[in-house]
Amino acid sequence: MVWPANLPDLNPIENIWRLLKHRVGKRFPKTEAEVRQYIEEEWAKLKLEDFQKYISSMRERCQAVLNANSSHTKW
């Protein structure tokens, strides 16, 4: 299988970064120090289930990319 080098749809960590960004954003950091602190705190709160949710969808992700002819998908 040819694997595109930079295809975020097939990289579950991109979803984790989005989740982390959302959680930090909800806390409205005002300084760079707060951003760093909130990132560390929210990262520590991530659960195994957060990662498993995205990893378990790999079959659907791959099929969506194939169906989209390597174009953008919902992932």
Backbone as XML, in Angstrom:
<?xml version="1.0"?>
<chain id="A" units="angstrom">
  <residue number="1" name="MET">
    <atom name="N" x="0.838" y="-1.178" z="0.000"/>
    <atom name="CA" x="0.000" y="0.000" z="0.000"/>
    <atom name="C" x="0.881" y="1.238" z="0.000"/>
  </residue>
  <residue number="2" name="VAL">
    <atom name="N" x="0.631" y="2.141" z="-0.904"/>
    <atom name="CA" x="1.352" y="3.400" z="-0.944"/>
    <atom name="C" x="0.802" y="4.275" z="0.176"/>
  </residue>
  <residue number="3" name="TRP">
    <atom name="N" x="1.690" y="4.814" z="0.988"/>
    <atom name="CA" x="1.288" y="5.591" z="2.161"/>
    <atom name="C" x="1.749" y="7.023" z="1.983"/>
  </residue>
  <residue number="4" name="PRO">
    <atom name="N" x="0.827" y="7.969" z="1.801"/>
    <atom name="CA" x="1.234" y="9.368" z="1.635"/>
    <atom name="C" x="2.011" y="9.869" z="2.857"/>
  </residue>
  <residue number="5" name="ALA">
    <atom name="N" x="3.057" y="10.622" z="2.608"/>
    <atom name="CA" x="3.945" y="11.065" z="3.683"/>
    <atom name="C" x="3.272" y="12.005" z="4.677"/>
  </residue>
  <residue number="6" name="ASN">
    <atom name="N" x="2.456" y="12.902" z="4.199"/>
    <atom name="CA" x="1.831" y="13.899" z="5.070"/>
    <atom name="C" x="0.321" y="13.899" z="4.881"/>
  </residue>
  <residue number="7" name="LEU">
    <atom name="N" x="-0.326" y="12.914" z="5.433"/>
    <atom name="CA" x="-1.768" y="12.823" z="5.311"/>
    <atom name="C" x="-2.375" y="12.804" z="6.711"/>
  </residue>
  <residue number="8" name="PRO">
    <atom name="N" x="-2.774" y="13.983" z="7.224"/>
    <atom name="CA" x="-3.280" y="14.067" z="8.595"/>
    <atom name="C" x="-4.471" y="13.151" z="8.862"/>
  </residue>
  <residue number="9" name="ASP">
    <atom name="N" x="-5.260" y="12.857" z="7.823"/>
    <atom name="CA" x="-6.420" y="11.984" z="8.007"/>
    <atom name="C" x="-6.013" y="10.593" z="8.492"/>
  </residue>
  <residue number="10" name="LEU">
    <atom name="N" x="-4.782" y="10.204" z="8.222"/>
    <atom name="CA" x="-4.306" y="8.881" z="8.646"/>
    <atom name="C" x="-3.364" y="8.973" z="9.842"/>
  </residue>
  <residue number="11" name="ASN">
    <atom name="N" x="-3.379" y="10.085" z="10.514"/>
    <atom name="CA" x="-2.498" y="10.284" z="11.658"/>
    <atom name="C" x="-3.345" y="10.632" z="12.881"/>
  </residue>
  <residue number="12" name="PRO">
    <atom name="N" x="-3.689" y="9.640" z="13.699"/>
    <atom name="CA" x="-4.576" y="9.887" z="14.847"/>
    <atom name="C" x="-4.073" y="10.950" z="15.821"/>
  </residue>
  <residue number="13" name="ILE">
    <atom name="N" x="-2.778" y="11.192" z="15.873"/>
    <atom name="CA" x="-2.278" y="12.195" z="16.817"/>
    <atom name="C" x="-2.797" y="13.585" z="16.463"/>
  </residue>
  <residue number="14" name="GLU">
    <atom name="N" x="-3.115" y="13.801" z="15.186"/>
    <atom name="CA" x="-3.671" y="15.095" z="14.786"/>
    <atom name="C" x="-4.991" y="15.353" z="15.508"/>
  </residue>
  <residue number="15" name="ASN">
    <atom name="N" x="-5.786" y="14.307" z="15.704"/>
    <atom name="CA" x="-7.047" y="14.444" z="16.435"/>
    <atom name="C" x="-6.794" y="14.737" z="17.912"/>
  </residue>
  <residue number="16" name="ILE">
    <atom name="N" x="-5.755" y="14.144" z="18.450"/>
    <atom name="CA" x="-5.409" y="14.406" z="19.850"/>
    <atom name="C" x="-4.965" y="15.857" z="20.006"/>
  </residue>
  <residue number="17" name="TRP">
    <atom name="N" x="-4.168" y="16.355" z="19.060"/>
    <atom name="CA" x="-3.743" y="17.766" z="19.130"/>
    <atom name="C" x="-4.969" y="18.679" z="19.075"/>
  </residue>
  <residue number="18" name="ARG">
    <atom name="N" x="-5.935" y="18.345" z="18.190"/>
    <atom name="CA" x="-7.145" y="19.154" z="18.075"/>
    <atom name="C" x="-7.931" y="19.134" z="19.388"/>
  </residue>
  <residue number="19" name="LEU">
    <atom name="N" x="-8.047" y="17.953" z="19.991"/>
    <atom name="CA" x="-8.737" y="17.814" z="21.273"/>
    <atom name="C" x="-8.036" y="18.638" z="22.353"/>
  </residue>
  <residue number="20" name="LEU">
    <atom name="N" x="-6.720" y="18.542" z="22.391"/>
    <atom name="CA" x="-5.934" y="19.288" z="23.369"/>
    <atom name="C" x="-6.109" y="20.795" z="23.168"/>
  </residue>
  <residue number="21" name="LYS">
    <atom name="N" x="-6.040" y="21.239" z="21.928"/>
    <atom name="CA" x="-6.215" y="22.656" z="21.617"/>
    <atom name="C" x="-7.595" y="23.138" z="22.064"/>
  </residue>
  <residue number="22" name="HIS">
    <atom name="N" x="-8.607" y="22.333" z="21.833"/>
    <atom name="CA" x="-9.970" y="22.682" z="22.240"/>
    <atom name="C" x="-10.069" y="22.825" z="23.761"/>
  </residue>
  <residue number="23" name="ARG">
    <atom name="N" x="-9.521" y="21.852" z="24.469"/>
    <atom name="CA" x="-9.581" y="21.877" z="25.937"/>
    <atom name="C" x="-8.816" y="23.064" z="26.522"/>
  </residue>
  <residue number="24" name="VAL">
    <atom name="N" x="-7.666" y="23.350" z="25.964"/>
    <atom name="CA" x="-6.881" y="24.498" z="26.447"/>
    <atom name="C" x="-7.623" y="25.800" z="26.121"/>
  </residue>
  <residue number="25" name="GLY">
    <atom name="N" x="-8.183" y="25.881" z="24.925"/>
    <atom name="CA" x="-8.902" y="27.078" z="24.514"/>
    <atom name="C" x="-10.093" y="27.390" z="25.398"/>
  </residue>
  <residue number="26" name="LYS">
    <atom name="N" x="-10.750" y="26.357" z="25.894"/>
    <atom name="CA" x="-11.894" y="26.554" z="26.777"/>
    <atom name="C" x="-11.495" y="27.190" z="28.108"/>
  </residue>
  <residue number="27" name="ARG">
    <atom name="N" x="-10.211" y="27.152" z="28.410"/>
    <atom name="CA" x="-9.726" y="27.719" z="29.681"/>
    <atom name="C" x="-9.270" y="29.170" z="29.526"/>
  </residue>
  <residue number="28" name="PHE">
    <atom name="N" x="-9.292" y="29.687" z="28.321"/>
    <atom name="CA" x="-8.953" y="31.072" z="28.018"/>
    <atom name="C" x="-7.625" y="31.531" z="28.625"/>
  </residue>
  <residue number="29" name="PRO">
    <atom name="N" x="-6.523" y="30.908" z="28.239"/>
    <atom name="CA" x="-5.226" y="31.350" z="28.768"/>
    <atom name="C" x="-4.923" y="32.773" z="28.306"/>
  </residue>
  <residue number="30" name="LYS">
    <atom name="N" x="-4.300" y="33.533" z="29.182"/>
    <atom name="CA" x="-4.009" y="34.933" z="28.870"/>
    <atom name="C" x="-2.518" y="35.205" z="28.682"/>
  </residue>
  <residue number="31" name="THR">
    <atom name="N" x="-1.683" y="34.320" z="29.164"/>
    <atom name="CA" x="-0.242" y="34.513" z="29.019"/>
    <atom name="C" x="0.367" y="33.241" z="28.427"/>
  </residue>
  <residue number="32" name="GLU">
    <atom name="N" x="1.583" y="33.391" z="27.954"/>
    <atom name="CA" x="2.300" y="32.227" z="27.427"/>
    <atom name="C" x="2.505" y="31.170" z="28.517"/>
  </residue>
  <residue number="33" name="ALA">
    <atom name="N" x="2.752" y="31.652" z="29.732"/>
    <atom name="CA" x="2.944" y="30.732" z="30.856"/>
    <atom name="C" x="1.664" y="29.937" z="31.130"/>
  </residue>
  <residue number="34" name="GLU">
    <atom name="N" x="0.519" y="30.599" z="31.026"/>
    <atom name="CA" x="-0.744" y="29.893" z="31.226"/>
    <atom name="C" x="-0.983" y="28.868" z="30.124"/>
  </residue>
  <residue number="35" name="VAL">
    <atom name="N" x="-0.657" y="29.219" z="28.894"/>
    <atom name="CA" x="-0.809" y="28.274" z="27.786"/>
    <atom name="C" x="0.000" y="27.016" z="28.085"/>
  </residue>
  <residue number="36" name="ARG">
    <atom name="N" x="1.236" y="27.202" z="28.460"/>
    <atom name="CA" x="2.110" y="26.060" z="28.759"/>
    <atom name="C" x="1.551" y="25.236" z="29.915"/>
  </residue>
  <residue number="37" name="GLN">
    <atom name="N" x="1.133" y="25.910" z="30.962"/>
    <atom name="CA" x="0.589" y="25.223" z="32.126"/>
    <atom name="C" x="-0.669" y="24.435" z="31.759"/>
  </residue>
  <residue number="38" name="TYR">
    <atom name="N" x="-1.575" y="25.066" z="31.004"/>
    <atom name="CA" x="-2.832" y="24.410" z="30.643"/>
    <atom name="C" x="-2.589" y="23.229" z="29.708"/>
  </residue>
  <residue number="39" name="ILE">
    <atom name="N" x="-1.644" y="23.372" z="28.801"/>
    <atom name="CA" x="-1.314" y="22.250" z="27.904"/>
    <atom name="C" x="-0.836" y="21.060" z="28.727"/>
  </residue>
  <residue number="40" name="GLU">
    <atom name="N" x="0.064" y="21.313" z="29.648"/>
    <atom name="CA" x="0.585" y="20.226" z="30.483"/>
    <atom name="C" x="-0.522" y="19.588" z="31.319"/>
  </residue>
  <residue number="41" name="GLU">
    <atom name="N" x="-1.398" y="20.418" z="31.882"/>
    <atom name="CA" x="-2.484" y="19.884" z="32.707"/>
    <atom name="C" x="-3.490" y="19.094" z="31.869"/>
  </residue>
  <residue number="42" name="GLU">
    <atom name="N" x="-3.848" y="19.622" z="30.713"/>
    <atom name="CA" x="-4.822" y="18.934" z="29.865"/>
    <atom name="C" x="-4.224" y="17.660" z="29.262"/>
  </residue>
  <residue number="43" name="TRP">
    <atom name="N" x="-2.929" y="17.684" z="28.945"/>
    <atom name="CA" x="-2.270" y="16.470" z="28.445"/>
    <atom name="C" x="-2.331" y="15.370" z="29.504"/>
  </residue>
  <residue number="44" name="ALA">
    <atom name="N" x="-2.089" y="15.754" z="30.752"/>
    <atom name="CA" x="-2.109" y="14.785" z="31.849"/>
    <atom name="C" x="-3.506" y="14.208" z="32.071"/>
  </residue>
  <residue number="45" name="LYS">
    <atom name="N" x="-4.533" y="14.942" z="31.683"/>
    <atom name="CA" x="-5.915" y="14.481" z="31.851"/>
    <atom name="C" x="-6.371" y="13.526" z="30.747"/>
  </residue>
  <residue number="46" name="LEU">
    <atom name="N" x="-5.616" y="13.466" z="29.648"/>
    <atom name="CA" x="-6.010" y="12.566" z="28.554"/>
    <atom name="C" x="-6.033" y="11.131" z="29.061"/>
  </residue>
  <residue number="47" name="LYS">
    <atom name="N" x="-7.016" y="10.406" z="28.612"/>
    <atom name="CA" x="-7.170" y="9.014" z="29.015"/>
    <atom name="C" x="-6.855" y="8.092" z="27.848"/>
  </residue>
  <residue number="48" name="LEU">
    <atom name="N" x="-6.575" y="6.869" z="28.157"/>
    <atom name="CA" x="-6.300" y="5.871" z="27.129"/>
    <atom name="C" x="-7.448" y="5.812" z="26.122"/>
  </residue>
  <residue number="49" name="GLU">
    <atom name="N" x="-8.665" y="5.982" z="26.601"/>
    <atom name="CA" x="-9.844" y="5.932" z="25.727"/>
    <atom name="C" x="-9.810" y="7.044" z="24.666"/>
  </residue>
  <residue number="50" name="ASP">
    <atom name="N" x="-9.232" y="8.195" z="25.017"/>
    <atom name="CA" x="-9.121" y="9.291" z="24.054"/>
    <atom name="C" x="-8.279" y="8.859" z="22.859"/>
  </residue>
  <residue number="51" name="PHE">
    <atom name="N" x="-7.215" y="8.135" z="23.119"/>
    <atom name="CA" x="-6.340" y="7.659" z="22.048"/>
    <atom name="C" x="-6.965" y="6.483" z="21.302"/>
  </residue>
  <residue number="52" name="GLN">
    <atom name="N" x="-7.562" y="5.573" z="22.046"/>
    <atom name="CA" x="-8.157" y="4.384" z="21.434"/>
    <atom name="C" x="-9.277" y="4.740" z="20.464"/>
  </residue>
  <residue number="53" name="LYS">
    <atom name="N" x="-10.023" y="5.788" z="20.794"/>
    <atom name="CA" x="-11.132" y="6.217" z="19.937"/>
    <atom name="C" x="-10.632" y="6.509" z="18.521"/>
  </residue>
  <residue number="54" name="TYR">
    <atom name="N" x="-9.493" y="7.162" z="18.420"/>
    <atom name="CA" x="-8.964" y="7.525" z="17.104"/>
    <atom name="C" x="-8.218" y="6.365" z="16.446"/>
  </residue>
  <residue number="55" name="ILE">
    <atom name="N" x="-7.530" y="5.579" z="17.227"/>
    <atom name="CA" x="-6.791" y="4.447" z="16.678"/>
    <atom name="C" x="-7.747" y="3.378" z="16.162"/>
  </residue>
  <residue number="56" name="SER">
    <atom name="N" x="-8.832" y="3.155" z="16.880"/>
    <atom name="CA" x="-9.778" y="2.107" z="16.473"/>
    <atom name="C" x="-10.508" y="2.458" z="15.187"/>
  </residue>
  <residue number="57" name="SER">
    <atom name="N" x="-10.437" y="3.702" z="14.774"/>
    <atom name="CA" x="-11.124" y="4.108" z="13.542"/>
    <atom name="C" x="-10.213" y="4.043" z="12.316"/>
  </residue>
  <residue number="58" name="MET">
    <atom name="N" x="-9.035" y="3.447" z="12.436"/>
    <atom name="CA" x="-8.084" y="3.437" z="11.320"/>
    <atom name="C" x="-8.627" y="2.750" z="10.070"/>
  </residue>
  <residue number="59" name="ARG">
    <atom name="N" x="-9.376" y="1.677" z="10.239"/>
    <atom name="CA" x="-9.944" y="0.993" z="9.064"/>
    <atom name="C" x="-10.851" y="1.963" z="8.296"/>
  </residue>
  <residue number="60" name="GLU">
    <atom name="N" x="-11.715" y="2.664" z="9.028"/>
    <atom name="CA" x="-12.615" y="3.630" z="8.384"/>
    <atom name="C" x="-11.849" y="4.800" z="7.788"/>
  </residue>
  <residue number="61" name="ARG">
    <atom name="N" x="-10.804" y="5.234" z="8.471"/>
    <atom name="CA" x="-9.974" y="6.329" z="7.952"/>
    <atom name="C" x="-9.337" y="5.945" z="6.617"/>
  </residue>
  <residue number="62" name="CYS">
    <atom name="N" x="-8.749" y="4.768" z="6.591"/>
    <atom name="CA" x="-8.087" y="4.307" z="5.355"/>
    <atom name="C" x="-9.095" y="4.186" z="4.217"/>
  </residue>
  <residue number="63" name="GLN">
    <atom name="N" x="-10.257" y="3.631" z="4.518"/>
    <atom name="CA" x="-11.279" y="3.489" z="3.479"/>
    <atom name="C" x="-11.759" y="4.853" z="2.999"/>
  </residue>
  <residue number="64" name="ALA">
    <atom name="N" x="-11.921" y="5.807" z="3.914"/>
    <atom name="CA" x="-12.361" y="7.154" z="3.534"/>
    <atom name="C" x="-11.336" y="7.827" z="2.629"/>
  </residue>
  <residue number="65" name="VAL">
    <atom name="N" x="-10.064" y="7.643" z="2.929"/>
    <atom name="CA" x="-9.009" y="8.226" z="2.086"/>
    <atom name="C" x="-9.023" y="7.580" z="0.708"/>
  </residue>
  <residue number="66" name="LEU">
    <atom name="N" x="-9.178" y="6.268" z="0.662"/>
    <atom name="CA" x="-9.262" y="5.585" z="-0.633"/>
    <atom name="C" x="-10.475" y="6.075" z="-1.424"/>
  </residue>
  <residue number="67" name="ASN">
    <atom name="N" x="-11.604" y="6.193" z="-0.758"/>
    <atom name="CA" x="-12.822" y="6.650" z="-1.429"/>
    <atom name="C" x="-12.695" y="8.090" z="-1.921"/>
  </residue>
  <residue number="68" name="ALA">
    <atom name="N" x="-11.941" y="8.904" z="-1.186"/>
    <atom name="CA" x="-11.768" y="10.312" z="-1.538"/>
    <atom name="C" x="-10.613" y="10.528" z="-2.496"/>
  </residue>
  <residue number="69" name="ASN">
    <atom name="N" x="-9.990" y="9.440" z="-2.921"/>
    <atom name="CA" x="-8.859" y="9.541" z="-3.859"/>
    <atom name="C" x="-7.737" y="10.398" z="-3.272"/>
  </residue>
  <residue number="70" name="SER">
    <atom name="N" x="-7.449" y="10.170" z="-2.001"/>
    <atom name="CA" x="-6.414" y="10.897" z="-1.257"/>
    <atom name="C" x="-6.740" y="12.359" z="-1.014"/>
  </residue>
  <residue number="71" name="SER">
    <atom name="N" x="-7.986" y="12.756" z="-1.225"/>
    <atom name="CA" x="-8.416" y="14.118" z="-0.911"/>
    <atom name="C" x="-8.811" y="14.184" z="0.559"/>
  </residue>
  <residue number="72" name="HIS">
    <atom name="N" x="-9.279" y="15.346" z="0.969"/>
    <atom name="CA" x="-9.673" y="15.582" z="2.348"/>
    <atom name="C" x="-10.873" y="14.714" z="2.722"/>
  </residue>
  <residue number="73" name="THR">
    <atom name="N" x="-10.879" y="14.225" z="3.948"/>
    <atom name="CA" x="-11.999" y="13.450" z="4.470"/>
    <atom name="C" x="-12.509" y="14.116" z="5.738"/>
  </residue>
  <residue number="74" name="LYS">
    <atom name="N" x="-13.526" y="13.531" z="6.354"/>
    <atom name="CA" x="-14.061" y="14.091" z="7.602"/>
    <atom name="C" x="-13.104" y="13.917" z="8.778"/>
  </residue>
  <residue number="75" name="TRP">
    <atom name="N" x="-12.088" y="13.083" z="8.624"/>
    <atom name="CA" x="-11.181" y="12.794" z="9.724"/>
    <atom name="C" x="-10.189" y="13.911" z="9.860"/>
  </residue>
</chain>
